Amino acid sequence: WGSKEGLDASAFLTNDLHVIPDFHGNRSPLANPKTKGMIYGLTLSSDADDLARIYLATLQGIAHGTRHILDSLTASGHSVNTIFACGGDARNSLFLQVHADVTGALLKKTE
């Protein structure tokens, strides 16, 4: 993963729907357990297309959280250009692609 081919299309699908996934606080890089999550742009519609958009926006929110961590590491003098993915999310190709698109990092799955 690392191609940016799908970035414009997926960003367009969620241009009016945003998820900040800090529903249980933020552990990194803010370390604030009182941080609140939110979903902006939610409607009453619940058809399959809308649920898929919410799922995509959630993945994008998680990926932007990862980018926030990487940006904090960079500001502290560290350089991260590869992310190793393991566990259940490593089997989710959309999760990996969104992370690659948002962070600009190369993602590698562990074996």
Helices and strands as residue ranges (DSSP letters): H 7-13, E 18-20, E 38-40, H 48-75, E 82-85, G 88-91, H 93-103, E 106-109
